[in-house]
Amino acid sequence: MSLEQVRALQAAGDDAGALLALEGLDPAAHQRSQAAALALALGRPRLAAAWAGGTDAPLQAAALLRTGEREAVLELLSKQPETARVALLRARALGTLESAELARTLARQEGDSPALIAAATLLGELLLPRDPRAALLALAEGLKVSEVMREETDALLLAVLSAVQARVGGVGKAARTAQKALERSLPRSPARVIALLVLGRGQEAEAERLGGELASDLQMFLNVQPE
């Protein structure tokens, strides 16, 4: 089985087939980073971390974040140059407003739009428990960047936005936003888990979390569940 075949199965919507093919994949050294990215997209972070090890530290860190291995992420990133994307991964591991704000500042300075959207999303997650309206303002920057880029809004940003909307009283709007996030999210992804939680479909959310090897104590899950 080749990477191209796995990608073709995923593109065709054959999730079960893509997962089965992924498990049988034995990527060559020069393909390990690509295979790791595909594994992460398919909701197999442990496999992604194993394949990215020694070849792509940021990708390995992104995979480890999903499984909740924060200390390992911080150790891994300590040897990386300070860029917006590295700062963003570190901020997710630390879970502090200060680190998220630093990642946002670096993303602005570097003109890295995807990193800026991700930083705005993280700030929305972190601000939600203490100040939902401030979270809404943080997310608005991510929405604006998406609009300027003329791209579909990121599924995770939409999922977090729906949780914020649920807290500030827009229950109907929250459900519509969560449904849109659900439609755009990948199976077993954090975005899908959050969207399902906001929609009140807790059992499905837990099945997606377990299927995606996602840690139960991830800050995003603790913060975005509506009251």
N, C-alpha and C positions, 0 to 999 in steps of 0.2 A: 504494500500500500504506500502511495506517495502523498506528499503534502498537497499536490494539486488535486488528487482524488478526494482527500478529506475536505478541501475547500469547496470542491464541486458538490459534494453531498450536503455541506452546510448551506451553500447558496441555493440548492434545490429544496431546502426546507426539510431535509431528511435528518432530523436531529439525532435520532437513535442510531442511524447508520453512520453519521459523522463521528459520534462518540465511540462506536465500536471500532471504526477505522483508526481513530486517534490512538486508542489503546494498543493497537497492533503496529503503530508507527515506530520505526527505529531510525531517527534522523541522522544523517551524516553530520560531522562536526560543523561544516559550513552552513548547515540548515537548522542548527539547534535553536538559534534565536528566533527564526521564523516559526519553527514548530512550537516554541514556547508561547509566542504571541497568539498562535492559533489555539493552543490548549487553554490559555487564559480566556479567550473569547468564548470558548465552548464550556466554560465553567469547570475547568480542571486545574485549579491553581497549584496543587501539589506537584502535578506533572510539569506544569509550566515552570515552577521554581527549580525543579531538578534539571530541566533542559537548559534553562537560562544560566544556571550556575557556572561561573567561570567565563561566560561569554557576554552576558548583558546584565550588569548589576542593577540598573534601574528597573528592568523588566522583572528580574528576580525579586526585587523589593516590592514591586506592585503585586506580585503573586503572593508573597509572604504576608502582605497586609491583609489580604482576604482571609487568610487562615488565622490571623490574629497574632502573628509572631513579631511583635513590635520591637522587642530588644534586638532580634536578629536583623531587622530592617535598619535600625539605627547604626548598628555595627557595620553593616554592609555599605551604608551611605557615607560613613565617616571617611572613606577613602575616595569619594567621588568629588569632582569639581562642583562648586556651588553654582548651579543654574536654577532657573525657575522650576523646572520639572523635578530636579532633585530636592529642592526646598519643599515642593508640594508633597512629595512622598514622605519626607521627614516630618512635615506638619501633620500628615495623617497618622504617623506613628506616635507623635507626641500628643496630638489632640488638644493643642492650646491655641487660643486666639492669636497670640503674639506670633507664633510660627506660621499660622495661616495668613496673617497679614503680611508677613515678610515674603511669603511665596507670591502673594498677589502683587506686591510692590515689584518684585523681580520680573514677574510676567509682564507687567506694564512696561518696565524699562527695556525688556528684551523684545517687546512687540509680539509675544508668543500668545496668540489668541486662544488656542486650545487650553494652554496652561492657565490663562486668566479665567476662562469659563470654569475650569476645575477648581481653581482657588475660590471663586465666588460661591461655588456649590459647597465646598468645605466650610466656608465661613457661615453659610446659611445653616448647615447642620449644627455647627458649634454654637451659634447664637440662638437657635430655636428654643432651647430649654429656658433661657433667661430673658430673652427679648425677641419674641416672634416678629415684631414689626421691624426691628433692626435686621433680622434674618431676611425679611422680605426685601429690604433695601439692598442688602448684599447680593441677593440672587438677581435683582433687577439689572445689575451690571453684566452678569453672565448672559441674561436674555438680550440685552442691548448688543453685546459683542456678537452673539449668534445672528442677530438681525443684520448687523453690518456685514458679516461674512456671508449672509444669504444662505445659511445652512439650516437644516432642521435642528431644533433645540435638542441638546443632549438629553438622553433618557434619564440619567441620574439627576441632572438639574431639575427636570420636570417632576421627578418623583419627590425630591426634597421640597420643591415648591408646593406640591400638593399637600404635603404634611404641614407646611407653614400655613397654607390657606385653611386647612382644617382647624388649626389652633386660633386663627384670628376671626373665625366665624363664617367663612365662606364655604359651608359644607358642600353645597351643590357644585360650586366652582372647583373645590378640592377633588371631588369625585371625577369631574370631567378631566381635570389635569392628570389625575392618577391613571385614568383609563388611557389617556394619550401616552403617558410614560410606559404603561404596560404594553401597549402596541409596539412601541419603539424599542423596548428593552430586549436583551438577549436572555435565553433561558439560563436559570441558575445565577443570574447576576444580582449585585446589590440593588440596582435600580428596580428590578422586577420584584424583589422581596419587599422593598419599601412601598412600591405602588400597591401591591396586594394588601399590605398592612393598612394602608390608608383606606382602601376599599372595604376593609373589614373582613377580608378573606384570610384569616390567620392560619388556618390549617394548610392552605395552599402555599402561603408565604414560608411556613416552616419546612414544607417539603422542598421548596426551591432552595432554601438556605442549606438544608442538609445535602441536597443533590449537588450544590455548588461548593461544598466544603467550606462554607463561610462560618467564621467564628461567631458564637452566640453573643459575645460581649462587645462586638464592634460598636463604636460610638454612634455611628449613623443609625443603627437599629434602635438603640436606646433613646436617641433624640427625636426620631421622626414619628414614633407611634402616636397617633392623635389621642387626646384625652377622652 
